[in-house]
Amino acid sequence: MRIGAHVDPTDPLAEATARAADAVQFFLSDPQGWKAPQPRADAERLRTAAVDIYVHAPYVVNVATGNNRIRIPSRKLLLAHAKAAAAIGAKGLVVHGGHVSSGDDPAAGFDNWRKALAYAQESGGFGLPVLIENTAGGENACARRLDAIARLWDAVGDQQVGFCLDTCHAHAGGEELLGLVDRVKAITGRIDLIHANNSKDGFGSGRDRHDNLRGGTIDPELVVAVIRAAGAPVIVETPGGAAGQSGDIDFLRGQLGGETSAR
């Protein structure tokens, strides 16, 4: 089991060393912007590194929406990030499930996801696994609650997408962590990555505010239980920089013992 952290993109391998991390996740461009990623000077170092690489797509990407001015650019940006992530040897591209607008038919959002994947396939494919991540808030979200994720997977599950399970998002989104892995796998058949985060806010709050694993409102043992049950690589997206994230990584290694693989 590989454990790492979401880090600053300037020098991800140095950030990995600072945390003794087995893996890193980072953005390839402004997470709140629409600019396509540029080629990285350290691409060869990243491709050949012992550290596993994951990329997170910008938060603005929403391929589910009925708003053409967002949906069409989102498709293009998602594909651009996937190709750029593949070029640096990333093991997956994480993207939020997105949402439809209030009053819109949720079924259209799931179908828009299907169309986005078809667009990518017609454009030569993503080049790496795209991992759809559950989200914390929104009554019109496509991947907040398990019933919505089931409808999403009915639309896209045959297209070899993967799933990223975020513990903070699940808790804040109103899904109990106890037994969650089995419930998710009954829908998706897989969990490819865990975002191991505590939550500053309470159960069902709908608020996406991460905390360190031994802080927040989630019993840390529940986060550990999710990781153990999933058996997937882990990324902590917790505050405190290298010190805070190193503490979270050390905590997980201590709890999971021989199940982890330190570099």
C-alpha positions as CSV (number, residue, x, y, z in Angstrom):
1,M,0.0,0.0,0.0
2,R,1.5,3.3,-1.1
3,I,0.9,6.4,0.9
4,G,1.6,10.0,-0.2
5,A,0.3,13.6,-0.3
6,H,-1.1,16.4,-2.4
7,V,1.8,18.8,-2.9
8,D,2.9,22.0,-4.6
9,P,3.5,21.3,-8.3
10,T,6.8,23.2,-8.5
11,D,9.0,20.3,-7.5
12,P,6.8,17.3,-6.6
13,L,9.7,14.9,-6.1
14,A,11.4,17.2,-3.5
15,E,8.0,17.5,-1.8
16,A,7.8,13.7,-1.7
17,T,11.3,13.5,-0.1
18,A,10.3,16.1,2.5
19,R,7.3,13.8,3.5
20,A,9.0,10.4,3.0
21,A,6.0,9.8,0.7
22,D,5.5,6.9,-1.7
23,A,3.3,9.0,-3.9
24,V,2.4,12.6,-4.8
25,Q,-0.6,14.3,-6.3
26,F,-0.6,17.8,-7.8
27,F,-2.2,20.1,-10.3
28,L,-0.7,20.8,-13.7
29,S,-2.3,24.3,-13.9
30,D,-4.3,26.8,-11.9
31,P,-7.0,24.6,-10.2
32,Q,-9.5,27.5,-10.5
33,G,-8.6,28.4,-14.1
34,W,-9.2,27.2,-17.7
35,K,-5.7,27.3,-19.0
36,A,-4.4,24.1,-20.6
37,P,-1.4,22.5,-18.9
38,Q,2.1,23.2,-20.4
39,P,4.8,20.6,-20.9
40,R,7.0,20.1,-17.8
41,A,10.7,20.4,-17.8
42,D,10.9,17.6,-15.2
43,A,8.7,15.2,-17.2
44,E,11.5,12.6,-17.6
45,R,12.3,12.7,-13.9
46,L,8.7,12.2,-13.0
47,R,8.2,9.4,-15.5
48,T,11.2,7.5,-14.1
49,A,10.8,8.3,-10.4
50,A,10.2,5.6,-7.7
51,V,7.4,7.9,-6.4
52,D,3.9,7.3,-7.8
53,I,2.4,10.3,-9.6
54,Y,-1.2,11.3,-9.6
55,V,-2.7,14.5,-11.1
56,H,-5.8,16.3,-10.0
57,A,-7.9,18.0,-12.7
58,P,-8.9,21.7,-12.1
59,Y,-11.9,22.3,-9.9
60,V,-13.6,24.2,-12.7
61,V,-14.1,21.1,-14.8
62,N,-17.8,20.1,-14.8
63,V,-18.6,17.8,-17.7
64,A,-22.1,17.1,-16.2
65,T,-23.6,20.6,-16.4
66,G,-26.2,21.5,-19.0
67,N,-24.5,24.9,-19.5
68,N,-22.7,24.6,-22.8
69,R,-20.3,27.4,-21.9
70,I,-18.9,25.2,-19.1
71,R,-19.6,21.7,-20.3
72,I,-17.8,21.9,-23.7
73,P,-14.6,23.7,-22.3
74,S,-14.7,21.1,-19.5
75,R,-14.5,18.2,-21.9
76,K,-11.6,19.7,-23.7
77,L,-9.8,20.7,-20.5
78,L,-10.3,17.2,-19.0
79,L,-8.8,15.6,-22.1
80,A,-5.9,18.1,-22.1
81,H,-5.0,17.3,-18.5
82,A,-5.3,13.6,-19.1
83,K,-2.9,13.7,-22.0
84,A,-0.5,15.9,-20.0
85,A,-0.7,13.6,-17.0
86,A,0.0,10.6,-19.1
87,A,3.0,12.4,-20.5
88,I,4.6,12.5,-17.0
89,G,3.8,8.9,-16.2
90,A,0.9,9.6,-13.9
91,K,-1.1,6.6,-12.7
92,G,-4.4,8.4,-12.8
93,L,-6.2,11.7,-13.2
94,V,-8.6,12.6,-10.5
95,V,-11.7,14.6,-11.4
96,H,-14.7,15.7,-9.4
97,G,-18.1,14.2,-10.4
98,G,-19.6,17.6,-11.2
99,H,-23.2,18.6,-11.0
100,V,-26.2,19.9,-12.8
101,S,-27.9,23.2,-12.1
102,S,-30.9,23.5,-9.8
103,G,-34.1,22.5,-11.7
104,D,-32.2,20.5,-14.3
105,D,-32.9,16.8,-14.8
106,P,-30.1,14.9,-13.0
107,A,-30.3,12.2,-15.7
108,A,-28.9,14.8,-18.2
109,G,-25.8,15.1,-16.0
110,F,-25.1,11.4,-16.1
111,D,-25.7,11.3,-19.8
112,N,-23.3,14.3,-20.2
113,W,-20.7,12.3,-18.5
114,R,-21.2,9.5,-21.0
115,K,-20.9,12.0,-23.9
116,A,-17.7,13.4,-22.4
117,L,-16.1,10.0,-22.3
118,A,-17.3,9.3,-25.8
119,Y,-15.7,12.7,-26.9
120,A,-12.4,11.6,-25.3
121,Q,-12.5,8.2,-27.0
122,E,-13.1,9.9,-30.4
123,S,-10.2,12.2,-29.7
124,G,-7.7,9.4,-29.2
125,G,-8.5,8.5,-25.6
126,F,-7.3,9.8,-22.2
127,G,-4.1,7.8,-22.1
128,L,-4.4,6.9,-18.4
129,P,-7.2,6.0,-16.0
130,V,-9.6,8.9,-15.1
131,L,-10.7,8.5,-11.5
132,I,-14.0,10.1,-10.7
133,E,-14.1,11.4,-7.1
134,N,-17.0,11.6,-4.8
135,T,-17.9,15.2,-3.7
136,A,-19.1,16.7,-0.4
137,G,-21.8,19.1,-1.3
138,G,-24.6,20.0,-3.6
139,E,-28.1,18.6,-3.9
140,N,-27.6,18.3,-7.7
141,A,-24.2,16.6,-7.5
142,C,-23.5,13.5,-9.7
143,A,-21.1,11.8,-7.2
144,R,-22.1,13.0,-3.7
145,R,-24.4,10.2,-2.5
146,L,-24.3,6.5,-3.4
147,D,-27.6,6.6,-5.2
148,A,-26.2,9.2,-7.6
149,I,-22.9,7.4,-8.0
150,A,-25.0,4.3,-8.9
151,R,-26.8,6.2,-11.6
152,L,-23.5,7.7,-12.8
153,W,-21.9,4.2,-13.0
154,D,-24.9,2.9,-15.0
155,A,-24.0,5.6,-17.6
156,V,-20.2,5.3,-17.6
157,G,-19.1,2.2,-15.8
158,D,-18.5,0.2,-19.0
159,Q,-16.0,2.8,-20.1
160,Q,-13.2,1.8,-17.8
161,V,-13.3,4.8,-15.5
162,G,-12.0,4.4,-12.0
163,F,-13.1,5.7,-8.7
164,C,-11.4,7.9,-6.0
165,L,-13.0,7.8,-2.6
166,D,-12.5,10.9,-0.4
167,T,-13.2,10.2,3.3
168,C,-13.9,13.9,4.1
169,H,-16.3,14.2,1.2
170,A,-18.1,11.1,2.1
171,H,-18.6,12.2,5.7
172,A,-19.6,15.7,4.9
173,G,-21.8,14.4,2.1
174,G,-23.8,12.3,4.4
175,E,-22.4,8.8,3.8
176,E,-21.3,6.8,6.9
177,L,-17.7,5.6,6.6
178,L,-18.4,2.3,8.4
179,G,-18.9,-0.3,5.7
180,L,-18.6,2.4,3.0
181,V,-16.0,0.5,1.0
182,D,-18.3,-2.5,0.5
183,R,-21.2,-0.3,-0.5
184,V,-19.1,1.6,-3.0
185,K,-17.6,-1.5,-4.5
186,A,-21.0,-3.0,-4.9
187,I,-21.7,-0.1,-7.3
188,T,-18.4,0.6,-9.0
189,G,-16.6,-2.7,-8.6
190,R,-13.4,-0.9,-7.7
191,I,-11.7,1.8,-5.6
192,D,-8.5,3.0,-7.3
193,L,-7.4,5.7,-4.9
194,I,-8.2,6.9,-1.4
195,H,-8.1,10.6,-0.4
196,A,-7.6,10.2,3.3
197,N,-8.8,13.4,5.0
198,N,-10.5,14.3,8.2
199,S,-13.3,16.9,8.1
200,K,-13.5,20.2,10.0
201,D,-17.3,20.0,9.7
202,G,-19.9,17.6,10.9
203,F,-21.6,14.6,9.2
204,G,-23.9,15.7,6.3
205,S,-22.7,19.3,6.5
206,G,-22.1,19.4,2.7
207,R,-18.9,21.4,3.4
208,D,-15.6,20.4,1.9
209,R,-13.0,21.5,4.5
210,H,-10.2,19.0,5.2
211,D,-8.5,18.5,8.5
212,N,-5.5,16.5,9.6
213,L,-6.3,12.8,10.4
214,R,-6.2,13.2,14.2
215,G,-8.1,16.4,14.1
216,G,-11.6,17.1,12.8
217,T,-14.9,15.4,13.4
218,I,-14.2,11.9,12.0
219,D,-12.8,9.2,14.3
220,P,-9.3,8.5,12.8
221,E,-9.9,4.8,13.2
222,L,-12.7,5.0,10.7
223,V,-10.4,6.5,8.1
224,V,-7.9,3.7,8.8
225,A,-10.7,1.2,8.4
226,V,-11.7,2.6,5.0
227,I,-8.1,2.4,3.8
228,R,-7.6,-1.1,5.1
229,A,-10.8,-2.3,3.5
230,A,-10.1,-0.6,0.1
231,G,-6.5,-1.8,-0.2
232,A,-5.9,1.1,-2.6
233,P,-3.1,3.7,-2.7
234,V,-3.6,6.7,-0.4
235,I,-3.2,10.4,-0.8
236,V,-3.6,12.8,2.1
237,E,-4.9,16.2,1.2
238,T,-4.5,17.7,4.7
239,P,-3.3,21.0,6.0
240,G,0.0,21.9,7.6
241,G,2.4,21.6,4.7
242,A,5.2,19.0,4.9
243,A,5.1,18.8,8.7
244,G,1.3,18.3,8.9
245,Q,1.2,15.8,6.1
246,S,4.3,13.9,7.3
247,G,2.4,13.5,10.6
248,D,-0.6,12.1,8.8
249,I,1.5,9.7,6.7
250,D,3.4,8.5,9.8
251,F,0.1,8.0,11.6
252,L,-1.2,5.8,8.8
253,R,1.9,3.8,8.5
254,G,1.9,3.2,12.2
255,Q,-1.7,2.1,12.1
256,L,-1.4,-0.1,9.0
257,G,2.0,-1.5,9.9
258,G,3.3,-4.1,7.3
259,E,0.4,-3.2,4.9
260,T,2.3,-0.1,3.9
261,S,5.3,0.3,1.7
262,A,7.7,3.1,2.6
263,R,10.4,4.1,0.2
